[in-house]
Amino acid sequence: MRRIFNLLILTLISVLISNCSPTLLLTKKGQQLNQLQKQIQFLLDDPTLANAHVGIYVESLKDGKILFSQNPFKLMVPASNMKLFTTAAALVKLGPEWVFKTKVSYRGTIQDSVLEGDLIVSGSGDPTISGRFFKGNRLAVFKMWADSLKEKGIRQIKGKIIGDESYFSGPALGDGWNWDDEPYWYSAKISALALNDNCVDIAVWPDSLPGRPVHVQMFPSSAQVQIVNKALTAQLSFDSMAEITRLHGTNKIVVQGNLALDADTLWESISVPEPGLFFVEQLKKTFEQNGIDVSAIQVIVASEKPAFQDSLKLLFTHQSPPLAEIIKVVNKPSHNFYAEQLLKTLGAIFKGEGSFERGAQVVHEFLNSIGVADEHFINVDGSGLSRKNFIAPMATATLLRFMYHHPYFNYFLESLPVAGIDGTLKNRMRGTPAQGQVHAKTGYVQHMRALSGYTGLESKTPLLFVMMFNNYSVPTPKINLIQDKIAILLTRFSESH
């Protein structure tokens, strides 16, 4: 009897162990996840965020498990998180090796080193004709074109230089862009012919004596732009209050305020009012400076396709760096101009119209194809500068998940800022476990802040995350801090699994 009783006890213990051990094994991981969720919620329960709209979504890329979710289907203003969608659509649809092509052609005849006719430059939206890819030389491409003309025996042009910017159509500024942003680099006009991000760079530095006007120089210099200098040099260690802007609707750049004697040079990029004219003006000047006689030519910019287009004779085609390099400029420093040039180009290629509307349609259809519902994505531009864009956190998560499994993922990943290393995250999360681990796109317009991307990609539990904060009234650095703390928590969690 005792033996039977002992067997029953052993059997009962065995059953209990077999039933409980999976639970015990899950408890540790369950506790870690529960702790992570509580820590994130604690940060989001900050009383100063009571009036804000917050959307958070975190998912394990290992098994698709949702680790945290708050308002995943609420529409929110994405700011520059919109660039994730524009660059992903361009990368998937065009491929990493795709390039912009600018054609330089002529009509007429070439005889005895003279072009008896017109030189035509046909733009395709290339945003890279600047110093960014040419060691800071803003006019390097134009100098190469001058050399190419001389190699083909052309040293004088007796016709016109015609800039054909008909590849793009519709407004040059996006729907919902603020009028008071228009003078600055991040709101430059979008055009098929583009030079130096459609901006002039203004340098301002103090005089050697207080009370004297500051010194101002423009790069590249342009007859299209007038500088009005109202700023003065102030005493040593004076709290400088200098400002550089362009008067709305004009070509007047005004420098005003004060700059201390010991102040560093102040730089600002100011948009030009007529990008096509600026492009051709600088091309003419560069030709003259590099041995091509163009002194008698007339500069014309064509916004509609020239009637003589089919009779042109091609001289050469200039190609941009590959798309894989271009999207790094879009995402790492969050460059609006590059994003919008890409958007209009998508419209031109896939819809036959290089407009904001058609480009946005291409991106929208791409998102539909990967499972993003119409009600979760409303887009009007490519950069996120407009407040008429609305995206649900789940839409961003769907994109991030899709790109993670796509063959071009590494190109996409390499375009994103890295915490504590580069881009718009260079000075965030330094010295934390997230440094070098978080690859994410920031987003900002006033009272809107976003951070979305990946962390722990080399761990056993890589994660995607989306953080969108709208309509907050606290200073933006506080929102940055909350987002950084969440990103650090996620990085630690991914490393512990």
C-alpha positions in Angstrom: 0.0 0.0 0.0 2.8 2.3 0.9 4.5 1.5 -2.4 1.4 2.4 -4.3 1.1 5.7 -2.4 4.7 6.6 -3.2 4.1 5.9 -6.9 1.0 8.1 -6.8 3.0 10.9 -5.2 5.8 10.6 -7.7 3.3 10.6 -10.6 1.6 13.7 -9.2 4.9 15.5 -8.9 5.8 14.5 -12.4 2.6 15.8 -13.8 3.0 19.1 -11.9 6.5 19.5 -13.2 5.5 18.7 -16.7 2.6 21.2 -16.5 4.5 23.9 -14.8 7.9 23.9 -16.4 6.9 25.6 -19.7 5.3 28.3 -17.6 8.4 28.7 -15.5 10.5 28.9 -18.7 8.2 31.5 -20.1 8.1 33.5 -16.8 11.6 35.0 -17.2 11.0 36.2 -20.8 7.4 37.2 -19.9 8.7 39.2 -17.0 11.3 40.9 -19.2 8.6 41.9 -21.7 6.2 43.0 -18.9 9.0 45.1 -17.4 9.7 46.7 -20.9 6.1 47.5 -21.4 5.8 49.1 -17.9 8.9 51.1 -18.5 7.7 52.5 -21.8 4.3 53.2 -20.4 5.8 55.0 -17.5 7.6 57.4 -19.9 4.4 57.9 -21.9 2.4 58.7 -18.8 4.4 61.8 -18.2 1.8 64.4 -17.1 3.3 67.0 -19.5 2.3 64.8 -22.4 -1.4 64.7 -21.4 -2.3 67.1 -24.2 -0.3 65.3 -26.9 -1.2 62.6 -29.4 1.2 59.6 -29.2 1.4 56.6 -31.5 3.9 53.8 -30.6 4.4 50.4 -32.2 7.2 47.9 -31.5 7.5 44.5 -33.2 10.0 41.6 -33.1 11.3 41.0 -36.6 12.2 37.4 -35.4 8.6 36.2 -35.0 6.3 39.1 -35.7 5.3 39.4 -32.1 3.9 42.8 -31.0 5.9 44.0 -28.0 4.2 47.3 -27.5 1.4 49.2 -29.2 -0.5 52.4 -28.5 -2.7 54.1 -31.1 -1.2 52.1 -34.0 -4.0 53.0 -36.4 -4.5 56.7 -35.5 -3.5 59.1 -38.3 -0.7 61.4 -37.3 1.5 64.0 -39.0 4.8 62.1 -39.9 7.0 65.1 -40.6 10.3 63.7 -42.2 9.3 60.1 -41.5 7.6 60.6 -44.9 11.1 60.3 -46.4 11.1 56.6 -45.4 8.2 56.0 -47.9 9.6 58.1 -50.7 13.1 56.5 -50.6 11.7 53.0 -50.2 9.4 53.4 -53.2 12.2 54.8 -55.3 14.7 52.1 -54.3 12.3 49.2 -54.9 10.8 50.6 -58.2 14.0 52.0 -59.7 16.8 49.9 -58.1 20.0 51.1 -56.3 22.0 51.6 -59.5 19.5 53.9 -61.2 20.8 57.4 -62.1 19.4 60.8 -63.1 20.4 61.8 -66.7 20.8 65.3 -67.9 21.2 65.6 -71.7 23.2 68.4 -73.4 22.3 68.7 -77.1 22.4 71.3 -79.8 20.6 72.3 -83.0 22.4 73.9 -85.9 25.9 73.2 -87.1 29.4 73.0 -85.7 32.1 74.4 -87.9 35.6 75.8 -87.1 35.1 75.5 -83.3 31.9 77.5 -83.5 28.4 76.2 -82.7 26.2 78.1 -85.1 23.0 77.4 -83.2 21.5 76.7 -79.8 22.8 74.6 -76.9 20.0 72.9 -75.0 20.2 71.4 -71.6 17.3 69.0 -70.8 16.8 68.4 -67.1 15.4 65.3 -65.5 15.4 66.5 -61.8 19.0 65.6 -60.9 19.5 67.1 -57.4 23.2 66.3 -57.3 24.5 69.1 -59.5 26.2 70.8 -56.6 29.3 70.6 -54.5 28.0 67.7 -52.4 29.5 65.0 -54.5 32.4 67.1 -55.9 34.5 68.1 -52.8 32.5 71.3 -52.2 32.9 72.7 -55.7 29.4 73.9 -56.5 30.1 74.4 -60.2 32.3 71.3 -60.8 29.7 69.7 -63.1 29.4 72.8 -65.3 33.2 72.9 -65.6 33.2 69.3 -66.7 30.6 70.2 -69.3 32.8 73.1 -70.6 35.7 70.6 -70.9 33.4 68.2 -72.8 32.4 70.9 -75.3 36.1 71.8 -75.9 36.9 68.1 -76.4 34.2 68.1 -79.1 35.8 71.2 -80.7 33.3 73.8 -79.5 34.9 77.0 -78.3 32.2 79.5 -79.3 28.4 79.4 -79.2 26.6 81.9 -81.4 23.1 80.9 -80.5 21.1 80.6 -77.2 21.6 78.5 -74.2 18.2 76.9 -73.6 17.4 75.3 -70.3 14.6 72.8 -70.8 12.9 72.1 -67.5 9.6 70.7 -68.9 10.2 67.3 -67.3 8.5 68.6 -64.2 5.1 70.2 -64.1 2.7 71.8 -61.6 3.6 74.0 -58.6 7.3 74.3 -57.6 6.3 74.3 -53.9 4.4 71.5 -52.1 0.8 71.6 -51.0 0.6 72.8 -47.4 4.1 74.2 -47.2 4.3 77.2 -44.9 4.9 80.5 -46.8 7.4 81.7 -44.2 9.6 78.6 -44.8 10.0 79.5 -48.5 13.2 81.5 -48.3 15.2 78.7 -46.6 17.1 75.7 -48.0 14.6 73.2 -46.6 11.8 74.7 -48.6 13.6 75.4 -51.9 11.6 75.2 -55.1 11.5 71.9 -57.0 12.7 72.0 -60.6 13.8 69.7 -63.4 17.0 71.9 -63.7 18.6 72.2 -60.3 21.9 73.7 -59.1 23.3 73.8 -55.6 20.0 72.6 -54.1 18.4 75.6 -55.8 20.0 77.9 -53.2 22.8 80.4 -52.8 25.0 80.0 -49.8 25.5 83.2 -47.8 28.6 83.7 -45.6 28.6 86.6 -43.0 31.6 87.5 -40.8 32.4 90.5 -38.6 34.5 93.5 -39.5 37.7 94.2 -37.5 36.1 97.2 -35.9 32.8 97.5 -33.9 30.1 99.6 -35.4 31.2 98.7 -39.0 29.0 96.7 -41.4 29.6 93.0 -41.4 31.1 91.3 -44.5 28.8 89.3 -46.8 29.6 87.0 -49.6 27.4 84.8 -51.8 28.3 81.4 -53.4 27.9 81.2 -56.3 27.4 84.8 -57.0 24.2 85.6 -58.9 22.9 88.6 -60.7 19.4 87.2 -60.0 19.8 87.9 -56.2 20.3 91.2 -54.5 21.9 91.4 -51.0 20.8 94.1 -48.6 23.3 94.3 -45.7 21.9 96.0 -42.5 24.0 94.1 -40.0 26.7 95.6 -37.9 29.8 94.4 -36.1 29.4 94.4 -32.3 31.8 94.4 -29.3 33.7 91.3 -28.2 31.7 88.4 -26.8 28.5 90.2 -27.7 25.5 87.9 -27.9 25.2 87.8 -31.7 21.7 88.2 -33.1 22.3 88.2 -36.9 19.7 86.9 -39.3 19.8 86.0 -43.0 16.6 85.7 -44.9 15.0 86.5 -48.3 12.0 88.8 -48.4 8.9 86.8 -49.4 8.1 87.0 -53.0 11.3 88.9 -53.9 14.9 88.3 -54.9 16.2 90.4 -52.0 18.3 88.7 -49.3 18.5 90.8 -46.2 21.2 90.4 -43.5 20.3 92.2 -40.3 21.2 92.3 -36.6 24.6 92.2 -35.0 27.7 89.9 -35.1 30.3 90.0 -32.4 34.0 90.8 -33.3 35.0 87.3 -32.2 32.1 85.5 -33.8 32.7 82.7 -36.3 31.5 83.0 -39.9 27.7 82.6 -40.1 26.4 80.5 -43.0 22.9 80.2 -44.4 21.5 78.6 -47.6 18.8 80.8 -49.1 16.5 79.5 -51.9 16.5 81.3 -55.3 13.2 82.5 -56.7 13.8 81.2 -60.3 15.8 78.0 -60.2 15.8 77.4 -64.0 17.1 80.8 -64.7 19.7 80.5 -61.9 20.9 77.2 -63.4 21.4 78.6 -66.9 22.9 81.8 -65.7 25.6 79.9 -63.8 26.2 77.6 -66.7 26.8 80.6 -69.0 29.2 82.2 -66.5 31.1 78.9 -66.0 31.5 78.5 -69.8 32.9 82.0 -70.1 35.4 81.4 -67.3 36.6 78.1 -68.9 37.4 79.3 -72.4 34.1 79.1 -74.3 33.0 82.3 -75.9 29.3 82.8 -75.1 29.3 86.6 -74.6 26.6 87.2 -77.2 24.2 84.5 -76.2 20.7 84.9 -74.8 19.6 82.7 -71.9 16.1 81.1 -72.2 14.3 78.7 -69.8 11.6 76.5 -71.3 8.9 75.3 -69.0 7.2 73.4 -71.8 8.8 70.8 -74.1 10.5 72.7 -77.0 8.8 72.1 -80.4 12.2 71.3 -81.9 13.0 68.6 -79.3 13.0 65.7 -81.9 15.5 67.5 -84.1 18.2 67.9 -81.4 21.6 66.3 -81.7 23.0 64.9 -78.5 26.5 66.1 -77.4 26.7 64.1 -74.1 24.7 62.9 -71.2 25.6 63.7 -67.6 24.7 61.0 -65.0 24.2 61.5 -61.3 25.7 59.2 -58.6 23.5 56.1 -58.1 20.2 56.1 -56.3 21.8 54.2 -53.4 24.0 57.3 -52.7 21.2 59.8 -53.3 18.9 58.3 -50.7 21.6 58.6 -48.1 21.3 62.4 -48.6 17.6 62.2 -48.3 17.5 60.2 -45.0 20.7 60.9 -43.1 20.6 64.7 -43.0 16.9 64.7 -43.9 17.1 66.7 -47.1 13.7 67.9 -48.2 14.9 69.0 -51.7 16.4 65.7 -52.6 13.2 63.9 -51.4 10.9 66.1 -53.5 13.1 65.8 -56.6 12.8 62.0 -56.3 9.0 62.2 -55.8 8.4 64.3 -58.9 10.7 62.0 -60.8 8.7 59.0 -59.8 5.6 60.7 -61.2 7.4 61.5 -64.5 8.6 57.9 -65.0 5.6 55.9 -63.9 2.7 58.3 -64.5 4.0 60.5 -67.4 3.7 63.6 -65.3 6.5 65.0 -63.1 4.2 66.6 -60.5 3.7 66.3 -56.7 0.3 64.7 -57.2 1.5 62.0 -59.6 4.6 61.3 -57.6 2.5 60.9 -54.4 0.2 58.6 -56.3 3.1 56.3 -57.2 4.2 56.1 -53.6 0.6 55.5 -52.5 0.2 52.6 -54.9 3.5 51.1 -53.9 2.3 51.1 -50.3 -1.0 49.5 -51.3 0.9 46.7 -52.9 2.7 45.9 -49.7 -0.4 45.9 -47.6 -0.9 49.5 -46.4 -4.6 50.4 -46.4 -5.8 53.7 -47.9 -7.2 54.9 -44.6 -3.8 54.6 -43.0 -1.8 56.7 -45.4 -2.5 60.2 -46.8 0.4 61.8 -48.7 0.8 65.1 -50.6 4.6 65.5 -50.8 7.8 63.4 -50.5 9.7 65.1 -47.7 7.1 65.5 -44.9 7.3 69.3 -44.9 3.5 69.5 -45.4 1.1 69.2 -42.5 -1.4 67.7 -44.9 0.4 64.3 -44.7 -1.2 61.8 -42.3 0.2 58.4 -41.5 -0.8 55.7 -39.0 2.1 54.1 -37.1 1.1 50.7 -38.4 1.7 52.0 -42.0 5.3 52.9 -41.1 5.7 49.5 -39.3 4.4 47.7 -42.4 7.0 49.5 -44.6 9.8 48.8 -42.2 8.9 45.1 -42.0 8.6 44.9 -45.8 12.0 46.5 -46.4 13.7 44.3 -43.8 12.8 41.3 -45.9 13.5 42.9 -49.2 16.7 42.2 -51.2 17.6 45.9 -51.2 17.3 46.2 -47.4 21.0 46.9 -46.9 20.8 50.0 -49.2 17.8 51.2 -47.3 19.4 50.6 -43.9 22.6 52.3 -44.9 20.6 55.5 -45.8 19.3 55.8 -42.2 20.9 57.9 -39.5 22.7 55.9 -36.9 22.4 56.8 -33.2 25.5 58.6 -31.9 27.3 58.2 -35.2 25.9 60.3 -38.1 23.0 62.2 -39.7 20.2 63.7 -37.6 21.0 61.2 -34.8 24.7 62.0 -34.6 24.3 63.8 -31.2 21.6 61.6 -29.7 22.0 58.4 -27.6 25.8 58.8 -27.4 27.5 56.6 -24.9 24.4 54.4 -24.5 23.7 50.8 -25.6 21.7 52.3 -28.5 24.8 54.0 -30.0 25.6 52.3 -33.3 22.6 50.0 -32.8 19.6 52.2 -33.6 19.1 53.0 -37.3 16.2 55.3 -37.6 14.6 58.2 -39.4 13.8 61.4 -37.4 11.0 63.7 -38.2 10.2 67.2 -37.2 7.8 70.1 -37.9 6.8 72.4 -35.2 5.1 70.4 -32.3 5.5 67.2 -34.3 8.3 64.7 -33.6 8.9 61.2 -34.9 11.5 58.5 -34.7 11.1 55.2 -36.6 13.5 52.4 -37.6 15.3 49.4 -36.3 17.5 48.3 -33.4 19.3 45.1 -32.4 19.7 44.0 -36.0 22.7 41.8 -35.0 21.0 40.3 -32.0 18.8 37.3 -31.9 15.7 39.5 -31.5 15.9 42.4 -34.0 13.2 45.0 -33.6 11.3 47.6 -35.6 9.8 50.5 -33.9 7.7 53.6 -34.7 7.3 56.6 -32.4 5.1 59.5 -33.4 4.4 62.5 -31.1 2.0 65.1 -32.3 0.6 68.3 -30.8 2.8 68.4 -27.7 3.4 71.7 -25.9 6.7 70.8 -24.1 10.1 71.8 -25.6 11.1 69.4 -28.4 14.3 68.3 -26.5 12.1 66.7 -23.9 10.4 64.6 -26.6 13.8 63.7 -28.0 14.8 62.5 -24.5 11.7 60.3 -24.1 12.2 58.8 -27.6 15.8 58.2 -26.8 15.0 56.4 -23.5 12.5 54.2 -25.3 15.1 53.4 -28.0 17.6 52.5 -25.3 15.1 50.2 -23.5 14.4 48.4 -26.8 18.0 48.0 -27.6 18.7 46.4 -24.2 15.7 44.2 -24.6 16.8 42.9 -28.0 20.3 42.2 -26.6 18.9 40.2 -23.7 17.0 37.8 -25.9 
